[in-house]
Amino acid sequence: MRVPVVSMIGAAALASIVTVSGPAWSQGTGSEGIFQIYNDTSNNIVVGFYTNDGTGWSTNWLSGEIDPGESAVAQFTGDTGPCDQTLQVGWLGADGSEVLDDPIDIDICDASNVYLDDNEITYD
């Protein structure tokens, strides 16, 4: 069951993201510091993924874009960190600029998959 996201990821935690097309090559759980991000939109390209654990916003986790239908594996590389995080997604604007979505909160330890849809973000 997909759960609407109320809150997401944090800034002080070190992280890495690897973009993959098709099925995920690695699966884990948020409690292990690994989760999958899916771009479930039909036309929107993800260009930014930012987290805030209450100490400030991270730099962009992404080294490239996540096209519609693609996914990325994300992993916190720090040994510890708060489960409650705030996430903000950046979308490619019509003029090539980054358009930031509203920040949302999530308990990342409960999330194995994060789904970015046109009008909502959910997780399970």
Residue pairs with C-beta under 8 A, 6 or more apart in sequence:
1 124
2 115
2 122
2 123
2 124
3 122
3 123
3 124
4 120
4 121
4 122
5 87
5 104
5 105
5 106
5 114
5 120
5 121
5 122
5 123
6 104
6 105
6 106
7 84
7 85
7 86
7 87
7 104
7 105
7 106
7 107
8 51
8 85
8 86
8 87
8 88
8 103
8 104
8 105
8 106
8 108
8 114
8 121
9 15
9 51
9 52
9 53
9 58
9 74
9 85
9 86
9 87
9 106
9 108
10 51
10 52
10 53
10 54
10 55
10 58
10 81
10 82
10 84
10 85
10 86
10 108
11 50
11 51
11 52
11 53
11 55
11 56
11 57
11 58
12 53
12 55
12 56
12 58
12 78
12 81
13 51
13 53
13 58
13 76
13 77
13 78
13 81
13 85
14 76
14 77
14 78
15 51
15 58
15 61
15 74
15 75
15 76
15 77
16 61
16 74
16 75
16 77
17 37
17 49
17 61
17 62
17 63
17 72
17 73
17 74
17 75
18 26
18 72
18 73
19 62
19 63
19 64
19 65
19 66
19 70
19 71
19 72
20 70
20 71
20 72
20 73
21 67
21 69
21 70
21 71
24 36
24 71
24 73
25 73
26 34
26 36
26 73
27 34
27 36
27 112
28 34
28 35
28 75
28 112
29 35
29 109
29 111
29 112
30 83
30 107
30 108
30 109
30 110
30 111
30 112
31 109
31 110
33 75
33 76
33 77
33 78
34 73
34 74
34 75
34 76
35 73
35 74
35 75
35 108
35 111
35 112
35 113
35 114
36 71
36 72
36 73
36 74
36 112
36 113
36 114
37 46
37 49
37 66
37 71
37 72
37 73
37 74
37 114
37 116
38 71
38 113
38 114
38 115
38 116
39 45
39 46
39 66
39 67
39 68
39 69
39 70
39 71
39 116
40 68
40 69
40 115
40 116
40 117
41 68
41 116
41 117
41 118
42 68
42 118
43 68
44 68
44 91
44 92
44 118
45 65
45 66
45 67
45 68
45 91
45 92
46 62
46 65
46 66
46 89
46 90
46 91
46 92
46 116
47 60
47 62
47 65
47 90
47 91
47 92
47 98
48 60
48 62
48 88
48 89
48 90
48 91
48 98
48 100
49 60
49 61
49 62
49 72
49 74
49 87
49 88
49 89
49 90
50 57
50 58
50 59
50 60
50 61
50 87
50 88
50 89
50 90
51 57
51 58
51 61
51 85
51 86
51 87
51 88
52 58
52 85
52 86
52 87
52 88
52 103
53 81
53 82
53 84
53 85
53 86
54 82
54 86
57 88
60 90
61 74
62 72
65 92
66 72
66 116
76 108
83 107
83 108
83 109
83 110
84 105
84 106
84 107
84 108
85 105
85 106
85 107
85 108
86 103
86 104
86 105
86 106
87 103
87 104
87 105
87 106
87 114
87 121
88 100
88 101
88 102
88 103
88 104
89 100
89 101
89 116
89 121
90 98
90 99
90 100
90 101
91 98
91 99
91 100
91 101
92 98
92 99
93 99
101 121
104 121
106 114
106 123
110 123
111 123
111 124
112 123
112 124
113 123
113 124
114 121
114 122
114 123
115 121
115 122
115 123
115 124
